[in-house]
Amino acid sequence: MLQLLAMTTMLIDHIGLLFFDDQPIFRMIGRLSFPVYCFLLVKGYERTRSVKRYLTRLLIIALISQLPYSLLFQTVELNVVFTLFMGLLILYVWDEEPESSSSAQSDRETRLTPAVRKSIVATLLLISCFIPMDYGMYGILLILIYRSLTGTRLLSAHFGLNLFFLISQQWVLQMYSILFTILLVFYKSPKGIRVPLWLYRSFYPAHLVGLYLFQLLFYR
């Protein structure tokens, strides 16, 4: 159900951005999408049997998506899957022992010292500050929040993150993203429709291509 929510709200967000930029309701609804993807990323990290394969899948999706993303939004910044990839990489380096099966733990044949891990994480965070990526540092910090906190502490941290970027970057609409965390904290994760993995993994690049073709045919 959460996968369906993430895909649907992202599509609504992009439709609003491209074709109904004078109607903010599309963007408000779309603010739910990214926190759902971050939450699912963390849950996938905790459950995967191989973090390295997970990273590889994300990198492939990010590379495939970059051209349609750049063409559709007329930008040189990296698409959001690169942000998710960076967040997952930081989780993998930071955690001494991931909470997953023995297969995932076997990824970590060479144990890094705490000092080395902190240095790598600091370097990755620094890189994310200078390489333009969709959501960028905000996205990575939100992933770390979902990984580290639960309950009202999670809610407070997400609200504080939104407030910081509201003040520093004027991200007014991003305040609506807190709605997903409120649901997460006070209600159980919804059960229901299970999206096939092939659909969930291919949806991001596929919907970018579809929107770009629609834009070429009907809006130019």
N, C-alpha and C positions, 0 to 999 in steps of 0.2 A: 504493500500500500504506500509506503514512504517513497519507493522508487517512482511510482505513478505520480505521486504528489510533486516530486522534484521535477520530473519531465514536463508535466502539465503546466506548472507555474513558470518554469523557464520559457516554455513556448509562448505563454501569455505575455511574459515580460518582453521578449524579443519582438513579438508582433506589435506591442504597444510602442516600443522604442522606434521601430521602423516605419509604422504606418499610422499610428495614432498618438503622436508625441504631444498633442494638446489635451490628452485625456489621461491624467496621472493614475487613474484607477488600475490600469494595466500594469504600471510599474510598481504600484503598491502591492498588488497580488504577487508580482514577480519577486519581491523581496524575500518571500518564503523559500524560494528555490535554493539559493546558495547554502543557507544553514542546513537544509535537509541533506544536500550533497556532502557537506562537511561531516555531519553526524554519521551518514552511511559510510563515509570513508573510514572514520575511526572504528566503527563496528566491523567493517571489512578487515581492517588491520588487525583487530583483536582476534578475529576468527580464521584468518587465512592460514593455509598450510605452507605458503611460501611468499614472504614479503617481496623477495626479489622478482618473482613472476608478476606479482601485483604491480610493482613499480614499472616493470617492462610493459605491461598492458596499458597503464596510464600514459607512459611516454609515447607509445605507438598511437594511441587515440589523440594525444595532444599534437603530434606531428601531422597526422592525417587531417586534423581539424584546422590547422593554422591557415592554409590558403583560403578556404571558404570563409573563415572568420575574418581575415584581413580584407577580402573582397567585399563581404557583406557590410561590415561596419567601417570600411575605409580607414583602417588603423594599422600601425606597425607594432602595437603592443602584442604580447603573447596571450593566447586564449586562456580561459579559466582552468583548463585541465593541466596546464603547466603549473598553475598555483597549487592545485590538488597534488600533483606529483611532488612539488617541493615540500609541501606539508607532510606528505607520507614519508619522504626521504628523511626529513628532520625527526619525525617520530621514530623511525627505524634506527637512526644513529643515536638518538637520545636515550631510548629505552635499553637498559642493560639486558633485560630478558623480556621479550614480548609476551603478552598474555595470549598465547595461542598454542597450537599443538606442537608435538615434538618435531614435526617436519619443518615448521617455521623456525624453531629454535636451531635447527641444523643449518639454517642460513648463516648463523653467526659463528662460524668455525673459528674465526680470528677475533678474539675479544679485545675491544678497544679500552684503553684506560680512561677514567673519567675526564682527565685533562684533555686528552685527544678528542673525546666525544664533544666536550664543551667547545673546543676550538673549531671543530667541524660545523657544529650547529651555529656558532656565532658567524662563521664565514658564510654559511648558507643564508642566514637571516640578512647579512649585509648585502649579499648578492640580490636578494629579493627586494631590497630597498632601491637598487640602482637599475635593475632590469625591469622595464615596464611590463607588468602582468595584470590581467584582469583580477581585481580585488587585492592583489599584491600582499603587502604585509598584513592588512586586515584579515585576509583569508587565512593566512598561516597562523595568526594568533587565535582566530576562532577555532581552527582545528585543534590547537593545543588546549584551548579551554574545554572543548568537548571531550578531549582525552583525559584531562586532569581532574575535572570537577563534576559534581552531581548536585541535584537538588537546588536549593535556593542560592548556594554559592555559585553554581553554574549560571543561574539567572542573573545574579548580580554582576558577575564578570562579563557576561554578554552585554548587559545594559551599559556597563562602564566602558566597554570597547566601542559600542555604538556612540556613546556620548563623547568620547575622545575624538572620534572621526567626524562627528557632527560639528564640534568646535574647531578642529584643525583643518578639515577638508570640506565642511559644509555639506556633508552627506545626510541630507534631511530624510530622504526616502528610506535610507538604510535603517532608520529607527524601527520601521515596520517589521524588520527581520526578527525582532525579539518575540513576535507572536508564536513562531515555531517553538522556541525554547520554553515559552510559557506552557504551551500544550505538552511539551516533553516532560516538564517538571511536575505539572499538576494532573496530567492524564497519562494513561498507559499508551504506549505506541500502538497505533491502530493496526488491526489485523484485517486482511481482506484479499484483494486482488494481488496475485504474485506475478510480477513482470518477468518474462523470459530473459535470461542473462544476455542473450545475443541482442535483444531489443534494447535493453538498458545500456549496454556498452556501445552500441552503434548509434544511439539516438542523437547524441550531441553533434557529431559530424554530419549525420544524415539530415537533421533539421536545419543546420546551417546551409547545406547545399539546396534543400528544398526552398527555404526562404529567399536565397539568392536568385534562384531560377524564377521564382514568383515575382520578385522585384524587377528582374530584367524584362519579363514578359508583360507586366501590367503597370509598372510605375516608371518606365523610362521610354 
